[in-house]
Amino acid sequence: MLSTKQDDQSIDIRIECRHTNASILMTDIENLASCNSTINLLELSVKDSNLTHLYNLPSGLYNVQKMFLDNTGIDLETIRESQELLKSLRVLRISNENFTEIQRNLFNGMEELKELSLNKLGMAYINIEAFVSLQDSLTLLELRSNKIRTVPTAVQSLSHLECLDLSGNDIKSVTDGNTGIFSSGLRRLKRLGINTMNCSCEFGKSKFATWLRTHGIKGVQCAMPERFLDKDVSNTAIEEFCEPWPNSNPKVIMFDISGTVARESFVEKILQPYFKIAYQVYMDNAWNKQEWQDCLRQLSIVAERDMKAPKIELTKEKSDIIKEATKYIEYCLENNHEPKAFVMFRFLVWFDGYERNKIKTPVYSDVAVTMKRWKMDQNIRLYVLSNGWKEASKKFMSDTSHGDLNAIIDGHFDNSLGSLENVETYIKVANLIQEKPGGDQILFLTKSPQEGKAAQNAGFNVILVLTRTHAVDEAMEICQDIPIARSFTDIEFI
């Protein structure tokens, strides 16, 4: 499509192309430019075309002021190599291409550029110097629907920027450090588009949210929790973000331990290292205990069945048996081999460590305080529902960094009832505690989106308790209809 505007001196034209290719586009524009020196090509729009073999932009574009490229297959290097032609460019909009990153110096020579849109490109990385040449000209920057996880540091140099649109990306929060990008660099900013924020109470108190409210910057919207969906942060007071959750008081709260009540790494960083240094001592000290002798017999049986494993001859002397049992345990550790007898032995060593005050479960401080408040002040029954063995859960909660929490826990359940990713398991649990799923009777707190979906489908209320940003990102891809809390203190009931 060709449109024209003529005055006494020249003819201004606008070209819109669809379903063209590099060769045709190059030929048409060069022919147009050569036939009449008074023709000014001011605007070019190319859509749904194949420019994969376009290595340089046509020289006839030297006066172009607006260029729109949508689903063309063009290479960013083609634009970089044609910078001399684009000195008059005012508006550049590129969308539906495949650019995973924006490198430095891409826009050199485009000092007149005022509006830049790079939308739906699959872009995850922007070089810190990508926009340096645009710092005195650019007023609008759109980076919508890409794969950006944090506010790009590259935008800090854009001192004339009035509108920055980052909506549709993977940005769930803005750190205090990144807030400095706005407060110190983007002083003319009037609108900031981010529609993926996790608007927790903690977020409401953050420097970023405070900056938005103080400067009246519109456009930052909440994606979760659901009660704040699409709410503009600049119009929302801290108190509203920190209001109680819109649930009535549940009768029952269930939760797992690892990653929800205690650090997920406590198994890897505390329990496993302890086992490696303590199991030989346990073998000797607990020799006369029935549970160790029973376990030893089971270890001997499974070792005998494994052709490659060291054997344990129970007819030998105590010292020799311990040596052979040690070799078998070393074999299991080295080969990541965990038969049931080995797992049981590991629990025995851990339990002994708890009994001798060598191990404490590192429970989050907010968890201990909140659990006690739920139990003592609100008369809510508390249960552990764990993927691990329930006897282990009992032991883990008996000696924590905040004392014996079993004193306020009404019971423990484990996956002997079924997988925690199956709906039927939660129905069984509800029957065992004599509560009907549905309404606000039972609340399940978990770090697992898959478990959360199963519990939700069984009629439980569910909140994902996720302390790490990457976990929030992953959860959002699986279940956007389950509210997320960053800590137990975020959870309140009316």
C-alpha positions in Angstrom: 0.0 0.0 0.0 1.3 3.4 -0.9 0.1 6.8 0.4 1.4 10.2 -0.6 1.4 13.8 0.6 2.7 16.4 -1.9 3.8 20.0 -1.5 5.6 22.4 -3.9 9.0 21.1 -3.1 8.7 17.3 -2.6 6.4 14.3 -2.3 6.2 12.5 1.1 5.2 8.9 0.9 4.3 6.0 3.3 4.7 2.4 2.3 2.9 -0.6 3.9 4.0 -4.1 2.9 2.6 -7.6 3.7 3.8 -11.0 2.5 6.9 -9.6 0.8 10.5 -10.8 0.8 13.9 -9.2 1.1 14.6 -9.1 -2.7 11.2 -7.5 -3.6 11.4 -4.9 -0.8 14.9 -3.9 -1.7 14.1 -3.6 -5.4 10.9 -1.6 -4.9 12.4 0.9 -2.5 15.6 1.4 -4.5 13.5 1.9 -7.7 11.2 4.4 -6.0 14.1 6.4 -4.7 16.0 6.5 -8.0 13.0 7.6 -10.2 12.4 10.9 -8.5 14.8 12.9 -6.3 11.8 14.8 -4.8 10.3 11.7 -3.2 10.8 11.4 0.6 10.0 7.9 2.0 9.0 8.9 5.6 7.3 5.8 6.8 7.8 2.1 6.2 5.7 -0.7 7.6 6.4 -4.4 6.8 4.3 -7.2 8.3 4.1 -11.0 7.9 7.0 -11.1 5.5 10.4 -12.9 5.0 13.3 -10.5 5.5 15.7 -13.2 6.7 18.1 -12.6 3.8 18.0 -8.8 4.0 21.6 -8.0 5.0 21.3 -4.2 4.6 18.4 -1.9 4.6 17.6 -0.2 1.2 19.5 3.0 0.7 16.2 4.7 -0.2 15.4 4.8 3.5 17.8 7.6 4.3 14.9 10.0 5.1 12.6 7.5 6.9 11.2 8.8 10.2 8.9 5.9 11.2 9.6 2.2 10.7 7.4 -0.7 11.8 8.6 -4.4 11.5 6.1 -7.1 12.6 6.8 -10.8 12.0 9.4 -10.3 9.3 12.3 -12.6 10.4 14.7 -9.7 10.1 18.1 -10.0 11.9 19.1 -7.3 14.4 22.5 -7.2 12.7 20.7 -5.8 9.6 19.5 -2.9 11.6 23.0 -2.4 13.3 24.7 -2.4 9.8 22.2 0.2 8.5 22.6 2.8 11.3 23.9 5.5 8.8 20.5 5.3 7.0 18.4 5.7 10.1 19.7 9.0 11.4 16.3 10.6 10.8 14.4 7.9 12.5 11.9 9.1 15.1 9.8 5.9 15.7 10.9 2.3 15.6 8.6 -0.5 16.4 9.6 -4.2 16.2 7.4 -7.0 17.3 6.8 -10.7 16.9 10.5 -11.4 16.0 13.0 -13.7 17.6 15.6 -11.7 19.4 16.7 -13.3 22.7 18.9 -10.3 23.7 19.7 -6.7 22.8 23.4 -6.0 22.5 25.3 -2.8 23.0 25.5 -0.1 20.3 22.5 -1.4 18.4 21.0 2.0 18.2 24.1 4.1 17.6 23.5 6.8 15.1 19.8 7.1 15.9 20.1 10.1 18.1 16.7 11.5 16.9 14.7 8.4 18.0 11.9 9.3 20.4 9.8 6.1 20.5 11.1 2.6 20.6 9.0 -0.6 20.9 10.5 -4.0 21.2 7.5 -6.2 21.9 7.0 -10.0 21.8 10.5 -10.8 20.8 11.3 -13.5 23.4 13.9 -11.2 24.8 15.5 -12.0 28.2 18.7 -10.0 28.3 19.5 -6.3 27.5 23.1 -5.1 27.6 23.7 -2.3 30.1 24.9 0.0 27.2 22.1 -0.9 24.8 20.3 2.5 25.0 23.3 4.9 25.7 23.0 6.6 22.3 19.3 7.4 23.0 19.7 9.0 26.4 18.9 12.5 25.2 16.1 11.7 22.8 14.0 8.7 23.8 10.7 9.5 25.6 8.8 6.2 25.1 10.2 2.7 25.5 8.0 -0.4 25.2 9.4 -3.9 26.1 6.1 -5.7 26.4 5.6 -9.5 26.5 9.2 -10.6 26.6 11.0 -12.8 29.1 12.5 -10.1 31.2 12.7 -11.0 35.0 14.1 -7.7 36.4 14.0 -4.1 35.5 16.8 -3.7 32.9 19.7 -1.5 34.3 20.1 -0.3 30.7 17.1 2.1 31.1 18.8 4.1 33.8 20.6 6.2 31.2 17.3 7.4 29.5 17.0 10.7 31.3 14.2 12.0 29.0 12.1 8.9 29.3 8.4 9.6 30.1 6.8 6.2 29.6 8.4 2.7 30.2 6.2 -0.3 29.5 7.4 -3.7 30.9 4.0 -5.4 31.0 3.6 -9.0 30.2 7.1 -10.0 31.3 8.2 -12.1 34.3 8.8 -9.3 36.8 7.2 -10.2 40.1 9.1 -7.7 42.3 11.5 -4.8 42.2 14.4 -4.8 44.7 15.4 -1.8 46.7 18.6 -1.7 44.5 16.5 -1.6 41.3 14.4 1.2 42.8 17.4 3.4 42.4 17.1 3.0 38.6 13.9 5.0 38.8 14.7 7.5 41.6 18.1 8.5 40.3 17.9 8.0 36.5 14.3 8.3 35.2 13.3 11.6 36.8 10.9 12.5 34.0 9.0 9.2 34.1 5.3 9.6 34.2 4.1 6.1 33.5 5.5 2.6 34.2 3.8 -0.5 32.9 4.3 -3.6 35.0 1.3 -5.9 35.4 2.9 -9.0 37.0 3.6 -7.8 40.5 3.2 -10.0 43.6 1.5 -7.5 45.9 2.2 -8.9 49.3 2.3 -6.9 52.5 6.1 -6.9 52.3 5.8 -5.4 48.8 3.4 -2.7 49.9 6.1 -1.5 52.4 8.9 -1.7 49.9 10.9 1.3 48.7 9.6 0.7 45.1 5.9 0.8 46.2 6.6 3.9 48.3 8.3 5.6 45.3 5.3 4.8 43.1 2.9 6.4 45.6 5.1 9.4 46.3 5.6 10.3 42.7 2.1 9.3 41.5 3.6 6.9 38.8 0.7 5.1 37.2 0.7 1.7 35.5 2.2 -0.8 38.0 -0.5 -3.4 38.6 -0.9 -6.4 40.8 -1.2 -9.9 39.4 -1.5 -11.6 42.8 -3.0 -12.3 45.2 -6.3 -12.5 43.4 -8.0 -9.9 45.6 -5.5 -7.3 44.3 -5.7 -8.4 40.6 -5.2 -5.3 38.3 -5.0 -2.9 41.2 -2.7 0.1 40.5 0.0 0.3 43.2 0.2 4.1 43.2 -3.4 4.3 44.3 -3.1 1.7 47.1 -2.1 2.5 50.6 0.3 0.3 52.6 -2.5 -0.6 55.0 -4.6 -2.1 52.2 -1.8 -4.4 51.1 -1.5 -5.5 54.8 -5.1 -6.0 55.5 -6.2 -9.5 56.7 -6.7 -12.2 54.1 -10.4 -12.3 52.9 -11.0 -15.8 54.5 -13.0 -16.6 57.6 -11.1 -18.4 60.4 -10.4 -21.9 59.3 -10.9 -24.8 61.7 -7.8 -26.6 60.5 -4.5 -25.6 59.0 -2.3 -28.2 57.5 1.3 -27.8 56.3 4.5 -29.6 55.2 7.8 -29.1 57.0 10.6 -28.8 54.5 10.4 -25.5 52.6 7.2 -24.4 54.4 8.0 -24.5 58.1 11.7 -25.0 57.9 14.4 -24.2 55.4 14.3 -26.7 52.5 18.0 -26.9 52.7 18.1 -28.2 56.3 18.0 -31.8 55.1 21.0 -31.2 52.8 23.0 -28.8 55.0 22.2 -30.2 58.5 20.7 -33.7 58.5 22.8 -35.3 55.7 26.2 -34.0 57.0 25.3 -35.1 60.5 24.5 -38.6 59.3 27.9 -38.9 57.6 29.9 -38.0 60.7 27.7 -39.8 63.2 26.5 -43.2 61.9 29.6 -45.1 62.9 29.5 -43.8 66.4 25.8 -44.7 66.5 26.5 -48.3 65.4 28.8 -48.8 68.4 26.8 -46.8 71.1 23.4 -48.3 70.1 24.7 -51.9 69.8 22.4 -53.2 72.5 19.2 -51.4 71.3 16.6 -53.6 69.7 15.8 -51.1 66.9 19.4 -51.0 65.7 19.7 -54.8 65.8 16.5 -55.1 63.8 17.8 -52.6 61.3 21.2 -54.3 61.1 19.5 -57.6 60.1 17.6 -55.8 57.3 20.8 -54.1 56.1 22.5 -57.6 55.9 19.6 -59.0 53.9 19.5 -56.2 51.3 23.3 -56.3 51.0 23.2 -60.0 50.3 20.7 -59.4 47.5 22.9 -56.8 45.8 25.7 -58.6 43.9 27.9 -55.5 43.9 27.4 -54.5 47.5 29.8 -55.3 50.4 28.3 -58.1 52.6 27.5 -58.0 56.3 28.2 -61.3 58.2 26.2 -61.2 61.4 28.0 -64.2 62.9 31.2 -62.2 63.3 32.5 -60.2 66.2 30.9 -56.8 67.0 33.9 -54.8 65.7 34.0 -56.8 62.4 30.2 -56.4 61.9 30.5 -52.7 62.4 33.3 -52.5 59.9 31.3 -54.4 57.3 28.1 -52.4 58.0 30.2 -49.2 57.6 31.5 -50.4 54.2 27.9 -51.1 53.1 26.7 -47.7 54.2 29.6 -46.1 52.3 28.6 -48.1 49.3 25.1 -46.8 49.5 26.3 -43.2 49.9 28.7 -43.4 47.0 26.1 -44.9 44.7 23.1 -42.8 45.8 21.5 -46.2 46.7 18.7 -45.9 49.2 17.0 -49.2 50.0 14.4 -49.1 52.7 16.8 -50.6 55.3 19.3 -47.8 54.6 16.6 -45.1 54.9 15.5 -46.6 58.2 19.1 -46.6 59.5 19.5 -43.0 58.6 16.4 -42.1 60.5 17.7 -44.0 63.6 20.9 -41.9 63.4 19.0 -38.7 63.1 16.6 -39.5 65.9 19.6 -40.3 68.1 21.0 -36.9 67.2 17.8 -35.2 68.3 17.7 -37.1 71.5 21.3 -36.2 72.4 20.7 -32.5 71.4 23.0 -32.7 68.5 20.4 -31.5 66.0 17.7 -28.9 66.0 15.2 -28.2 63.2 15.7 -24.6 62.0 12.1 -23.4 61.9 11.5 -20.0 60.5 10.9 -17.4 63.3 7.7 -16.1 61.8 6.4 -19.7 61.5 6.8 -20.5 65.2 5.2 -17.2 66.3 2.3 -17.5 63.9 1.6 -21.1 64.7 1.4 -20.4 68.4 -1.0 -17.5 67.7 -3.2 -19.6 65.5 -3.4 -22.3 68.2 -3.6 -20.3 71.4 -5.5 -17.2 70.3 -7.6 -18.5 67.4 -8.1 -22.1 68.5 -7.2 -23.5 65.1 -6.2 -27.1 64.9 -2.8 -27.7 63.3 -1.6 -30.7 61.4 1.5 -31.7 59.5 0.9 -33.3 56.1 4.3 -34.4 54.8 5.9 -36.3 52.0 8.2 -37.7 54.5 7.6 -40.4 57.2 5.2 -39.1 59.8 7.4 -40.4 62.7 10.3 -38.4 61.3 8.1 -35.3 61.1 7.2 -35.8 64.8 10.9 -36.0 65.7 11.8 -33.0 63.5 9.2 -30.9 65.3 10.0 -32.1 68.8 13.3 -30.2 69.0 13.4 -27.0 66.9 15.1 -23.7 67.1 11.8 -22.5 68.8 11.3 -25.4 71.2 9.0 -28.4 71.0 6.3 -27.5 68.5 4.6 -30.9 68.8 2.9 -29.3 71.9 0.7 -27.3 69.6 0.4 -29.7 66.7 -2.7 -31.9 66.7 -1.4 -34.7 64.5 0.9 -35.8 61.7 0.0 -37.4 58.3 2.3 -38.6 55.5 2.1 -40.1 52.0 1.3 -43.5 53.3 -2.3 -42.3 52.6 -1.3 -41.7 49.0 0.6 -39.2 46.9 0.1 -35.5 47.9 -0.5 -34.8 44.2 -3.6 -36.9 44.2 -7.0 -35.4 45.2 -8.1 -38.7 46.9 -5.3 -38.3 49.5 -6.7 -35.0 50.8 -10.2 -36.4 51.0 -8.8 -39.3 53.2 -7.1 -36.7 55.4 -10.3 -34.7 55.8 -12.2 -37.9 56.8 -9.5 -38.7 59.4 -9.8 -35.3 61.1 -13.6 -35.4 60.7 -13.9 -32.3 58.7 -15.7 -31.8 55.4 -13.8 -30.3 52.5 -15.2 -27.1 51.1 -15.9 -23.6 52.4 -13.3 -22.3 54.8 -12.9 -25.4 57.0 -9.4 -26.5 56.0 -6.5 -24.5 54.9 -3.4 -26.2 53.3 -0.1 -24.4 53.3 2.5 -25.8 50.9 5.5 -24.8 48.7 4.3 -27.2 45.9 2.0 -25.9 43.2 1.2 -29.5 42.2 0.1 -30.4 45.7 -1.7 -27.1 46.0 -3.8 -27.8 42.9 -4.7 -31.3 44.2 -5.7 -30.0 47.6 -7.7 -27.2 45.9 -9.6 -29.8 43.8 -10.4 -31.7 46.9 -12.1 -28.6 48.4 -9.3 -27.3 50.6 -8.4 -23.7 50.7 -4.8 -23.4 49.6 -2.0 -20.8 50.0 1.4 -21.3 48.5 4.1 -20.2 50.9 7.1 -19.3 48.8 10.1 -17.5 50.2 12.2 -17.3 47.0 11.4 -15.2 44.0 12.3 -18.0 41.5 9.8 -20.2 43.2 7.1 -17.6 42.8 7.9 -17.4 39.1 7.6 -21.1 38.6 4.4 -21.3 40.6 2.8 -18.6 38.5 3.4 -20.7 35.4 1.5 -23.6 36.9 -1.3 -22.1 39.0 -2.3 -18.4 38.9 -5.5 -19.0 40.9 -3.8 -19.9 44.2 -2.8 -17.0 46.4 0.9 -16.7 47.4 2.4 -15.6 50.7 6.1 -14.9 51.2 5.9 -15.8 54.9 3.4 -17.0 57.5 3.0 -13.4 58.8 1.4 -12.5 55.5 -1.6 -14.7 56.4 -4.4 -13.3 58.5 -8.0 -14.2 58.8 -11.1 -12.1 59.3 
